[in-house]
Amino acid sequence: DKHSSEVIDSGLTDRFLKSRGLDENNLRFVVNNTPIPFVLTDTGIIIMCWDYGDRQELRVYLPIHPRILIELCPEEEVFLVDEEYVREFNKISRDEALLNIYSNSEDALKLLVI
């Protein structure tokens, strides 16, 4: 069908990424070795705009495991995160979810209760 062929059309994907300024990015692993796992939202991905004062960066995150995110960003090296990063990421994930948040840890979900 037309949709499926567009999904696998790399030219269309390249144009989409370029139109959003994401064409010069890399995929890198964000590794979580803390006791708190990453949570997964019902949207599947998290899109954040980081404001560094003099510039802004759009980052796309895809949780693939409670301990690993894939990040679309300019950097290439593996990024090891601390507990503060995981807590903040999980709170943003909670706020961006449409309805549900998933985790393999009940305690991780309890940390997100407002």
VEXZAKE-121687 format. One record per atom (N, C-alpha, C, O): z, x, y; residue in three letters. Coordinates in pm, whole numbers, plus 50000, padded with zeros to 5 digits. Each point is the difference from the previous one (the first is absolute). Layout:
N
ZXYala ...
# end
This chain:
114
500005008349881asp 500004991750119asp 500005008750125asp 500225012149993asp 499534981750122lys 499855007350126lys 501295007450038lys 499955011650041lys 501204981849945his 501275006350038his 500275012449916his 500355010550055his 499484988549815ser 500265011449912ser 499105011750032ser 500445011549999ser 498304985750030ser 499095010950032ser 500365006450133ser 499795012050018ser 500754980250076glu 500425005750128glu 501255008549984glu 500165010050070glu 500734986349839val 501225007649978val 499665013949949val 500655009850040val 498364991349874ile 499665013149944ile 498925007250080ile 499615011249964ile 499904982850141asp 498995006250085asp 500675010450088asp 500684996550096asp 499135016349873ser 500695010450075ser 499535000650145ser 500785003950088ser 497984992449939gly 499524999950139gly 500774990050084gly 500375003050114gly 499884985349831leu 500784989850071leu 501435004850021leu 500574998350107leu 500015007849789thr 501355005450011thr 500075010950107thr 500925000250081thr 498105008849919asp 499975010750100asp 499914994450141asp 500675004950091asp 498514985049928arg 499874993950134arg 501304993350042arg 500395000950117arg 500274992549791phe 501284993650030phe 501045010450042phe 500674998450102phe 499465012349819leu 500985010350032leu 499705006650134leu 500905002550079leu 497825000349946lys 499625006250126lys 500304990950119lys 500445004750105lys 499334982349879ser 500254990650110ser 501474999150035ser 500354996050111ser 500535007749796arg 501444999850025arg 500575013850025arg 501225001650010arg 497925008550000gly 500465013650025gly 500685006349880gly 500785009450016gly 498934985849864leu 500665005149880leu 499085008849915leu 500385004249891leu 498444998650158asp 499015007249919asp 500315014949984asp 499435006449912asp 501434999250170glu 500345014249991glu 501325002349926glu 500565010950008glu 499934979149923asn 501305001049934asn 499875004449855asn 498924999849941asn 502225004150005asn 500125004149860asn 500964990649929asn 500764992750063asn 499205007749806leu 501014993349920leu 501055010449966leu 499685010749949leu 501574985950078arg 501075009249960arg 501104992049934arg 500184988150026arg 500565018749888phe 501124993849931phe 501275001650082phe 500305011050048phe 500434978249966val 501324999950061val 500974998449883val 500014989649934val 500815020650042val 500855000349882val 501464997550039val 500535006250092val 500084984749837asn 501364995550025asn 500905004649885asn 499924994449890asn 500925015550133asn 500955004649899asn 501424995450031asn 500965005749950asn 499174983950133thr 501324994950036thr 500444989549897thr 499204995949916thr 502054999850090pro 500474989649907pro 499414986150030pro 500114991049917pro 499295007350200ile 499464987050040ile 498494999849976ile 499285008550055ile 500214982149865pro 498564999449978pro 499284993350117pro 500604992350075pro 498115010749938phe 499174992350092phe 499884985849948phe 499984997849879phe 499934992550212val 499754986249960val 498524997050021val 499305007150072val 500244982349865leu 498614995650012leu 499984986050059leu 500764991349957leu 498395006650142thr 499894986850060thr 498924991949931thr 499205005349923thr 500804981950106asp 498974991349943asp 498635002450064asp 498994994949949asp 500955012750159thr 498715003550060thr 499395012349934thr 498805002450014thr 502015005449915gly 499515011649929gly 499965012750082gly 500385010649951gly 499174988650174ile 499915011950084ile 500794998050128ile 500294988750040ile 500055022350021ile 500674999850129ile 499145007950098ile 499615011349971ile 500114982850143ile 499245006850105ile 500935001850119ile 500564990250051ile 499615022449992met 500905002850111met 499275007950108met 499135008349971met 501254989050151cys 499515007950112cys 501185008150051cys 500964994550054cys 498965018649929trp 501065009050046trp 499705004050144trp 498895004450030trp 502094994350057asp 499835003550141asp 500765012950027asp 501225000549992asp 498025010050040tyr 500585013150027tyr 500085002950150tyr 500155011550040tyr 499754978250043gly 500055001850145gly 498645003350056gly 499414991950072gly 500085020049896asp 498705004150053asp 498824995349914asp 498855000950042asp 501454994049838arg 498944995249912arg 500564990049900arg 501204999449976arg 497914992949967gln 500374990649896gln 499175002849876gln 498855004450009gln 501734993249874glu 499305001849874glu 500184987749913glu 501114994849985glu 497795000649959leu 500044989049905leu 500135006149861leu 499215008749962leu 501784986849963arg 500235004949864arg 500004988249905arg 500504989250031arg 498925012949852val 499964989849896val 500775005349880val 499785011449956val 501124980449990tyr 500845003949887tyr 499794990349885tyr 499964987850019tyr 499895017749862leu 499864991949880leu 501035004749899leu 499865010949943leu 501194981150033pro 500975003749897pro 499354998849862pro 499474989549964pro 500585021449959ile 499434999649865ile 501065001749893ile 499734998549881ile 501495004750161his 501115002349908his 501284999450085his 499945002750120his 501204993949822pro 501234999850080pro 500335013450067pro 500835000550091pro 498555010149864arg 500265013350055arg 498795006250071arg 500095011250049arg 498784981649956ile 498795005950057ile 499234989850085ile 499774988749958ile 499855015750162leu 499074992750084leu 498735008350013leu 500055012349992leu 498844981050026ile 498805006950044ile 499884996950148ile 500094988550042ile 499715021950038glu 499894998650145glu 498625004750045glu 499555010849961glu 499784981250119leu 498745003850062leu 500365006250135leu 500454993050090leu 499355020349923cys 500455007250120cys 499235013050016cys 499285004049910cys 500875002750206pro 499305012650022pro 500505011549910pro 499245009149968pro 502034990449992glu 500575010849920glu 499574998849854glu 499664989249952glu 500375022249978glu 499615000149859glu 501165003149906glu 500004995549886glu 500985012050162glu 501065004849911glu 500924988549957glu 500144990050071glu 500485011749813val 500984990349950val 501154999350099val 500435010350053val 500084977749972phe 501084998150095phe 501234995249924phe 500004989149943phe 501065019050056leu 501264996349937leu 500874993350105leu 500255005750107leu 500234982349864val 500744992350099val 501494999849968val 500425002149886val 500374995250219asp 501444999049983asp 500404985249995asp 499174991050015asp 502115006649965glu 500514986449985glu 499794991750126glu 499724988049992glu 500415018150124glu 499794992950127glu 498564994650008glu 499794988650041glu 499255019549919tyr 498594995950000tyr 499804988149906tyr 499344990250036tyr 501235010749844val 499844989349901val 500624987050051val 499384989449988val 501815011350068arg 500644987950054arg 499154993750111arg 499824987950003arg 499665020550087glu 499184994950110glu 498694994149948glu 499584989350044glu 499785017649862phe 498764994849942phe 500254986549932phe 499214990750015phe 501875008349910asn 500314987549931asn 500304988750098asn 499634988649974asn 501035014450137lys 500264989650101lys 498694995450064lys 499804988050022lys 499325021350006ile 498694996250055ile 499244991749898ile 499354990250036ile 500725013749837ser 499344992349894ser 500544985849994ser 499254990349987ser 502075008550022arg 500634986750002arg 499464991750116arg 499674988249982arg 500265017850134asp 499564992850119asp 498524996249994asp 499604990050060asp 499595017949870glu 498574997549991glu 499614990849884glu 498864995349995glu 502065002049914ala 499704991449885ala 499734985750046ala 500614995250096ala 498504998349836leu 499754985950030leu 501134991349945leu 500494991150069leu 499915011549807leu 501024991849937leu 500925007949907leu 501214998150002leu 498215010949917asn 500775006849895asn 500005015150015asn 499075006050055asn 502025000049895ile 500145014449989ile 500415002949856ile 500834992949943ile 498585017549999tyr 500265003149860tyr 500605014049987tyr 499695009050078tyr 501194992549823ser 500605013149974ser 500485000449856ser 500274989649939ser 499825022350008asn 500605001849868asn 501515001950011asn 500675002549900asn 499864996350221ser 501425002050024ser 500584988350081ser 499594997450113ser 501344995749828glu 500684989150071glu 500745005450123glu 500044993550105glu 500555018449881asp 500715006050113asp 499085002850118asp 500404998250115asp 498375006149858ala 499045002650109ala 499704987150075ala 499875000050122ala 500034988949805leu 499764987150065leu 501204995450080leu 499844994250108leu 501385008349842lys 501204996250071lys 500135007350134lys 500564994650095lys 498935017749912leu 500035007650124leu 499144993550109leu 500175002850119leu 498914988449840leu 499064993850095leu 500434986250047leu 499334993950082leu 501795001349867val 500504986850040val 500525000950142val 500825008650032val 498684982450052ile 500405000050142ile 501324992850017ile 500504999050113ile 
# end
